[in-house]
Amino acid sequence: MQIETERKFLVTGDGYKAEAVEKHRIRQGYIAHDEGRSVRVRIRDGKGILTVKGPFIGLGSRPEWEKELTLQEAEDLFQLCKPGCVDKTRWIVPADSFAPLGMTDSSRFFEVDEFHGENEGLVMAEIELADADESFPKPSWLGEEVTGDKRYYNGYLARKPFKSW
C-alpha cells in the first residue's frame, strides 16, 4: 500500500488544455464513503479500477490501494455503488511545462478534472507530491488551493454535487 500526497486547486481559465499531453473520460462511483475512508470503482478508457482509501494522515496525505478490473467487473460493481456518480474529463499536463529553467521535473503532472453533469462548471487540478511541503511550479491557470476542503473531494461531489451548493 502506498501513501498518496496530493494538493488540490481550483482552475481559472482553460489554458491547461493547450499544455495537456493526454485526456481521459472517467466515471466513478462509491461503494462506501465514511469518516475519511472510501471504496471507489472507476471506469477510465474502458478499463476498471477499484480503489480503497484510508483516512487522512496529514494535509493531503492518505493510504491508498488500487486494483485493476475488467470493464465487466467495474460495471458489475457500479450496481453496488451509493447514489451519485462523478463524471469528468481528466487532462494530463506536465508540471515541467511551467517550471523555471533548470527546475524541470518530468515525473510530476497536473491532473486537471473538468466535471460534467451535476458538477458541470467545476474545474480542479491536483498534483501528487512526495510530501505536502514539496515545491512545484504554479501555472497561471492554477487558482485557489482547496486541499483539505472536503467539498472538493470526489466522494463529496458524488453525494452533494457542485450545482447544489
N, C-alpha and C positions, 0 to 999 in steps of 0.2 A: 504494500500500500504506500502511496506517496502522499506528501503534503503539498497541496496546491496553494500558492500565494498569488492573488491577483488584485489589481486595483481597477476600479470601475469609474467611468467618466461619462457625463452627458456629451453629446456631439452637437456642434453648431455648424451648419452648412453641410455640403456634400462633397467637399474636396477630397475626402478619403477614397472616393470611387476611382479617381484618376490614378491613385497610387496603388490600388489593390492589384494583387497578383493572382487572386482566385476568389470565387464566391460560391456559396453553397446554400441550398434551401434546407431548412431544418424545421421539423415538427417535433415537439416534445410534450410529454405528459408526466404526471406524478402519481405513482402508486401510493407513496406515503410522503408526508412532509410534516414534521413536528419538532419543535424545540431545537431548531438548527440542523436537524438531520433530514435527509431526503433520499428517496429511491426514485430515480427518474428513468424513463425509457425515451430514447430519441431515435428518430429516423433522419438520416442525413445522406443524401445522394443514393437512396435505395439500399442503405445498409443500416442495421440496427445497433444501438449501443445501450447497455444497461449500466447506470452509474449509481453508486451509493456514496453519499457524502456524509461525513460526521459533523459534529458541532464545531464552531469556530474556536481556534486556539490562539487567536491574536488577530489584529486588524487584517482582514482579507485572507487569512490562512486557515485551512481546514483539511482533514484527511479525506482522500478520495480514492475510490476503487472503481475500475471500469472493466467491462467485458463486452467484446464484440458479439453481436447476434445476427442471425439471418433476418432478412426482411420479414419473413413469415413469423418468426419468433417475436419480433418487435411489434408487429401488427396484433398478434395474439395478446401480448402484454398490455397494449393500449386499451384492451377491453377491461383491464383491471384498474385503470387509472381513475383518479378522482375527477370530478367535473372540471372543465377548464383545460385549455391547451395553449401552448405558446407556439406561434408560427412566425418565422423570421428568415431573413436572408442574412447570412454572415459573410462579410467582406474581410479578406485576409490582407493586411497591409504591413509590409516590413517596417519595423521601427527604425532601421538604419537609414531609411529614406529621409528622415528628419534630423539625424544626428549631426552635430558639428563635425567638420573634417577631423579625421584621426580618432573619432569616438564611435566608430561603427560597431555594431554587434548583430551579425546576421542571424543569430538564433532567437531574437526577440521579434514578436509580431503583435500588432494590434488586431484584435478580433472586433470588428465593428458590426453590431447587430441592428439591422433595420427591421422593426417589428411590423407585422401585418395583423389584420383582423381587429379584435378588441383593443389591441395595443398599438394600433396604427398611429403614426406621428412620433413615436418614441424611437430614438436612435441613441445607442450607447456603445462605448468602446471599453474593452478591457485588455489588460496586458498582464501576462504571467511573469512573475519575477522570482529570483532566488530568495529574496526576503522583502518585506514590506517597505524597507527604507532604501532599497536599491534605486539609484538614479536612472533615468531613462529620458530620451528625447521626447519633447512635447510638441506635436504638430499644431498648427494654428486652429484646426477644427476641434481640438480637444477642449471641452468646456469644463464645467463644474465637476469636481470629484464627488462621487456618491458611494464610495467604498464604505461599507458598514450600514448604509441606509437600506433597511430591509425591503422597502417598497420597490427597489430596483433589482431585486433578485428574481430570477425566472420563476421560482416556486411561488412567490408572492404574486407576480404578474399573471400566473395561471389562475389564481383564485380571485384576485382583485385587479382586473385589467386597468391599464393606464387611462382609458377613456372614462372610467367610473370615478376618478379622483376629483 
